Amino acid sequence: MAGWDASARLLGIVRFRDAGDIEGALGALVRGGIELVEVTIDTPGALEAVDRGRRSGWAIGVGTVLEADQVDRSVDAGA
């Protein structure tokens, strides 16, 4: 997924309380046809997963961003 479709009506959100297979969850959503995916920044390893997903061509957003430095780190990761 190189970009996102503005007409998409469903957003898949991934949130883990403990470390887990974030990339697997995001990949399953993308393969299942969910074009808009997000991982919450409070998920352990979220930004690393965003970076790897970006390199795979996925467009991934970051949610639950509450502070300016989180915005900067999310952008740096490729969100």
Steps between C-alpha positions, in 0.01 A plus 500: 500500500683808377245758611148526627163543341306800630174313440592218738245474779671267741806560717674202656661589833765284664561543874696257714552544873801265491752432226357293216501444126402852397620455143304176471182672618551796267584267210188293560286813485666616177473155339136487611424815303512760776670792328532729800698363794625658817706387797471683830821660620460336842536156340848364580710512182245708309738739329739223399206318339397819319854537365513140375149530356597817314793316345251234388287764328223518759345830607465481877370767732583541868226570751466605863767764437484751784831688494698693238802271527274202422393676180864549402594138579196371308592707193860384526378139501301562182146548625 
